[in-house]
Amino acid sequence: MKTVATFPEVAEAQVIRSVLEGHGIEAVIPNEQTAEIAPPYLWASGGVQLQVAEEDFETAKAVLATFETTDNDVAGDDSEPTSS
């Protein structure tokens, strides 16, 4: 397994794991229980890791790049919804 991303919170890692799994990429959070029970231990080691199989690494990175671009576009849109 290879770390594809690191997060400050377990909930963020879980959301991104779901995104990857939705694209057919198996992803794991190796220390998920520790992250939920004792987050400071993982903060000290660099955060919550999200891992994928080595053969899925490049595809996972591409999915994450697309997700981050889409997420930023949505988050940066302060306009009110319009009705037709």
C-alpha positions as CSV (number, residue, x, y, z in Angstrom):
1,M,0.0,0.0,0.0
2,K,1.1,3.5,-0.7
3,T,0.0,6.8,0.9
4,V,-1.9,8.8,-1.6
5,A,-2.9,11.7,0.8
6,T,-2.6,12.8,4.5
7,F,-5.3,14.6,6.4
8,P,-5.5,16.5,9.7
9,E,-8.9,14.9,10.6
10,V,-10.1,11.3,10.2
11,A,-13.5,12.5,8.8
12,E,-11.7,14.2,5.8
13,A,-9.9,10.9,5.1
14,Q,-13.1,9.0,5.3
15,V,-14.8,11.3,2.8
16,I,-11.9,11.0,0.3
17,R,-11.8,7.2,0.8
18,S,-15.5,7.2,-0.3
19,V,-14.7,9.3,-3.4
20,L,-11.9,6.8,-4.4
21,E,-14.1,3.8,-3.7
22,G,-16.8,5.4,-5.9
23,H,-14.2,5.3,-8.7
24,G,-13.4,1.7,-8.1
25,I,-10.2,2.2,-6.1
26,E,-9.8,0.4,-2.8
27,A,-8.5,2.7,-0.2
28,V,-7.7,2.2,3.5
29,I,-7.0,4.3,6.5
30,P,-4.4,2.2,8.4
31,N,-4.8,3.8,11.8
32,E,-8.5,4.7,11.5
33,Q,-9.4,3.5,15.1
34,T,-6.5,5.4,16.6
35,A,-7.5,8.5,14.6
36,E,-11.0,8.3,16.0
37,I,-10.1,7.5,19.6
38,A,-6.8,9.4,20.1
39,P,-6.2,12.0,17.3
40,P,-3.2,13.6,19.0
41,Y,-1.1,10.4,18.4
42,L,-1.7,10.7,14.7
43,W,-1.1,14.5,14.6
44,A,2.3,13.9,16.1
45,S,3.1,11.5,13.3
46,G,2.0,13.7,10.5
47,G,-1.7,13.1,10.2
48,V,-4.2,10.6,9.0
49,Q,-2.9,8.6,6.1
50,L,-5.1,7.4,3.2
51,Q,-3.5,4.5,1.3
52,V,-4.1,2.7,-2.0
53,A,-2.5,-0.2,-3.8
54,E,0.6,0.8,-5.6
55,E,-1.0,-0.1,-9.0
56,D,-3.8,2.3,-8.2
57,F,-1.7,5.2,-7.0
58,E,-1.5,7.3,-10.2
59,T,-5.2,6.8,-10.9
60,A,-6.0,7.8,-7.3
61,K,-3.9,10.9,-7.6
62,A,-5.7,11.9,-10.8
63,V,-9.1,11.4,-9.1
64,L,-8.0,13.5,-6.1
65,A,-6.8,16.3,-8.4
66,T,-10.2,16.4,-10.1
67,F,-12.0,16.2,-6.8
68,E,-9.9,19.1,-5.3
69,T,-10.5,21.3,-8.4
70,T,-14.2,20.6,-8.3
71,D,-14.4,21.2,-4.6
72,N,-12.5,24.5,-4.8
73,D,-14.7,25.7,-7.6
74,V,-17.8,24.9,-5.6
75,A,-16.4,26.3,-2.3
76,G,-15.3,29.5,-4.0
77,D,-18.7,30.2,-5.6
78,D,-20.4,32.8,-3.3
79,S,-23.2,33.6,-5.7
80,E,-26.8,32.9,-4.7
81,P,-28.7,30.2,-6.6
82,T,-30.8,31.7,-9.3
83,S,-34.3,30.5,-10.3
84,S,-35.5,30.5,-13.8
